[in-house]
Amino acid sequence: MGYKALMIGAMLVTMLDPPAIAETGLHGGVTMRYRLKVQVDPARHTLEAEAWIQHPPSSRFYLHRGLIAQQAMADGKPIGFHRDELGSPLPYVPAGTAVVMDGTGFRELYVRYGGEISDTTFGCNLVTSDLVELSMFSAWYPVWPGLEEYEFELEANLPAGYLATTNGVRRSQQDRGGRRVSLWRSYAPGFDMVLVASPALHELEGEHDGVKVEVYYSRLPAGFAQSRVASLAKVMGRLSALYGPPKVAGMLRLVYSPRDGQGYMRIPLLVISEERARADLDGQFGKERRFRDECHETAHFWWMLADPATPDDWINEGLAEYSAFRLSEDEFGTAFTSLRLEEYRQNARACQTADAIAQTEGSSPDREANRYDKATLMFVAARSRFGEEPLDRLLRSLYARFAGTHELTTARFLEEARTRIGREAEGFFREELYRKGTMNLSAPVSRP
């Protein structure tokens, strides 16, 4: 079967329009639902918002430390609340502090809040006159512990001239009174609601082999932005052929956010630093590094199987990085991937702690080295030792079993390795995942 046929055949799930919001959740329970109205004043770094949340999972949520809850109602009745400044922050929401409501068991919670976001979270969440980028990281809306999945409707009110996008479907947009108001609805249940807006953004759309791709950019060459349509569609097809159809297929939205800092994925949205992209274009292996970054974030359409708030997040990041490494190898050969292998080794040698891969907390200074670099070296070594097809069989099985659950753990990974490859593979992975200090960096990594 040809490559194009493989890609089209793998894309069995196509969601270009959101499903009807239903009461039944992914696992037989109720699905949390948000309706959020937000007005942002970028010049003053402020926002004012109202949130209606159906089926909130608890009476404790997190809100950015600069945002003040002004009013709350539970099931139509006023309710008391207080800020718990001494409570521990969520590892993935460092800017948030807890708000505790009086009572439990609400069917619908209403919260009105507002204030200033004058700092930057993880280098990628901020409110400035040039860029508004908000996600769960900054707790710009009420965020619950545990990465609860939900569906959302969002009304974003921004100054006229700001081009906005989210990880949802745009239902309408209009300019009125010097403001631009856009309405959005989620594609499918997810654990975040993202808003990116800037007066400097440009938008282009394209389609390649049945995959619709939207690209947002500011200072990148238009030709480069246009080239991402076919490139990303091919990446989606190759990953689909390797591991199975993603949770949402047929659509991908890439934002080159005009800032430095990290990237992230919220299906169907990829957000990547435009400044890093521009620097790569002028550097050695710039084309290859752009491709790798985009592959890593796209691979999270598949590799978001473990709870990212736990040490098991090495599974998500390690498999996304290994997938990006493998696709880069297929696309460009070994000149670039040999360089990447040496960069992985250098990062592993530079670790500040003796933390094992599977025991690395999100707060560890070695989080990225262990979850990205060491984990990828481990998978490349496993491919050399056990063969590419047996490793692919393991990865396909993991995705088929745990997609959409966040329930894959290290223990379950090891069980699956024993089932799909054998006890020797289970022992290999266990040794590498729980090895303290420097891993065996001399292990063979040649492609079988």
Secondary structure as the mmCIF struct_conf table of DSSP 4:
data_model
#
loop_
_struct_conf.conf_type_id
_struct_conf.id
_struct_conf.beg_label_comp_id
_struct_conf.beg_label_asym_id
_struct_conf.beg_label_seq_id
_struct_conf.end_label_comp_id
_struct_conf.end_label_asym_id
_struct_conf.end_label_seq_id
HELX_RH_AL_P HELX_RH_AL_P1 TYR A 3 ALA A 10
BEND BEND1 LEU A 16 ASP A 17
HELX_LH_PP_P HELX_LH_PP_P1 PRO A 18 ILE A 21
BEND BEND2 GLU A 23 GLU A 23
STRN STRN1 THR A 24 THR A 24
TURN_TY1_P TURN_TY1_P1 LEU A 26 HIS A 27
BEND BEND3 GLY A 28 GLY A 29
STRN STRN2 VAL A 30 VAL A 30
HELX_LH_PP_P HELX_LH_PP_P2 THR A 31 THR A 31
STRN STRN3 MET A 32 ASP A 41
HELX_RH_3T_P HELX_RH_3T_P1 PRO A 42 ARG A 44
TURN_TY1_P TURN_TY1_P2 HIS A 45 HIS A 45
STRN STRN4 THR A 46 GLN A 54
BEND BEND4 HIS A 55 HIS A 55
BEND BEND5 PRO A 57 PRO A 57
BEND BEND6 SER A 59 SER A 59
STRN STRN5 ARG A 60 HIS A 64
TURN_TY1_P TURN_TY1_P3 ARG A 65 GLY A 66
STRN STRN6 LEU A 67 ALA A 74
TURN_TY1_P TURN_TY1_P4 ASP A 75 GLY A 76
STRN STRN7 LYS A 77 PRO A 78
STRN STRN8 PHE A 81 ASP A 84
TURN_TY1_P TURN_TY1_P5 GLU A 85 LEU A 86
BEND BEND7 GLY A 87 GLY A 87
HELX_LH_PP_P HELX_LH_PP_P3 SER A 88 PRO A 89
STRN STRN9 LEU A 90 LEU A 90
TURN_TY1_P TURN_TY1_P6 PRO A 91 TYR A 92
STRN STRN10 VAL A 93 VAL A 93
TURN_TY1_P TURN_TY1_P7 PRO A 94 ALA A 95
STRN STRN11 GLY A 96 MET A 101
BEND BEND8 ASP A 102 THR A 104
BEND BEND9 ARG A 107 ARG A 107
STRN STRN12 GLU A 108 GLU A 116
BEND BEND10 ASP A 119 ASP A 119
STRN STRN13 THR A 121 THR A 121
TURN_TY1_P TURN_TY1_P8 PHE A 122 CYS A 124
STRN STRN14 ASN A 125 ASN A 125
STRN STRN15 LEU A 126 VAL A 127
BEND BEND11 SER A 129 ASP A 130
STRN STRN16 VAL A 132 LEU A 134
HELX_RH_3T_P HELX_RH_3T_P2 MET A 136 SER A 138
TURN_TY1_P TURN_TY1_P9 ALA A 139 ALA A 139
BEND BEND12 TYR A 141 TYR A 141
STRN STRN17 VAL A 143 VAL A 143
TURN_TY1_P TURN_TY1_P10 PRO A 145 GLY A 146
STRN STRN18 TYR A 150 PRO A 159
TURN_TY1_P TURN_TY1_P11 ALA A 160 GLY A 161
STRN STRN19 LEU A 163 THR A 166
BEND BEND13 ASN A 167 ASN A 167
STRN STRN20 GLY A 168 ARG A 176
TURN_TY1_P TURN_TY1_P12 GLY A 177 GLY A 178
STRN STRN21 ARG A 179 SER A 186
BEND BEND14 TYR A 187 ALA A 188
STRN STRN22 GLY A 190 GLY A 190
BEND BEND15 PHE A 191 PHE A 191
STRN STRN23 LEU A 195 SER A 198
TURN_TY1_P TURN_TY1_P13 PRO A 199 ALA A 200
STRN STRN24 HIS A 202 HIS A 208
TURN_TY1_P TURN_TY1_P14 ASP A 209 GLY A 210
STRN STRN25 VAL A 211 TYR A 217
BEND BEND16 SER A 218 LEU A 220
HELX_RH_AL_P HELX_RH_AL_P2 ALA A 222 TYR A 243
BEND BEND17 LYS A 247 VAL A 248
BEND BEND18 GLY A 250 GLY A 250
STRN STRN26 MET A 251 SER A 257
BEND BEND19 PRO A 258 ARG A 259
BEND BEND20 GLY A 261 GLY A 261
STRN STRN27 TYR A 264 ARG A 266
TURN_TY1_P TURN_TY1_P15 ILE A 267 PRO A 268
STRN STRN28 LEU A 269 SER A 273
HELX_RH_AL_P HELX_RH_AL_P3 GLU A 274 LEU A 281
TURN_TY1_P TURN_TY1_P16 ASP A 282 ASP A 282
BEND BEND21 GLY A 283 GLY A 283
TURN_TY1_P TURN_TY1_P17 GLN A 284 PHE A 285
HELX_RH_AL_P HELX_RH_AL_P4 GLY A 286 ALA A 299
TURN_TY1_P TURN_TY1_P18 HIS A 300 TRP A 302
BEND BEND22 ALA A 306 ALA A 306
TURN_TY1_P TURN_TY1_P19 PRO A 308 ALA A 309
BEND BEND23 THR A 310 THR A 310
TURN_TY1_P TURN_TY1_P20 PRO A 311 ASP A 312
HELX_RH_AL_P HELX_RH_AL_P5 ASP A 313 PHE A 332
HELX_RH_AL_P HELX_RH_AL_P6 THR A 334 ARG A 349
TURN_TY1_P TURN_TY1_P21 ALA A 350 ALA A 350
BEND BEND24 GLN A 352 THR A 353
HELX_RH_3T_P HELX_RH_3T_P3 ILE A 357 GLN A 359
TURN_TY1_P TURN_TY1_P22 GLY A 362 SER A 363
TURN_TY1_P TURN_TY1_P23 PRO A 365 ASP A 366
HELX_RH_AL_P HELX_RH_AL_P7 ARG A 367 GLU A 368
HELX_RH_PI_P HELX_RH_PI_P1 ALA A 369 LYS A 374
HELX_RH_AL_P HELX_RH_AL_P8 ALA A 375 PHE A 386
HELX_RH_AL_P HELX_RH_AL_P9 GLU A 388 PHE A 402
TURN_TY1_P TURN_TY1_P24 ALA A 403 THR A 405
HELX_RH_AL_P HELX_RH_AL_P10 THR A 410 ARG A 420
TURN_TY1_P TURN_TY1_P25 ILE A 421 ILE A 421
HELX_RH_AL_P HELX_RH_AL_P11 ARG A 423 LEU A 433
TURN_TY1_P TURN_TY1_P26 TYR A 434 TYR A 434
BEND BEND25 GLY A 437 THR A 438
TURN_TY1_P TURN_TY1_P27 LEU A 441 SER A 442
BEND BEND26 ALA A 443 ALA A 443
#
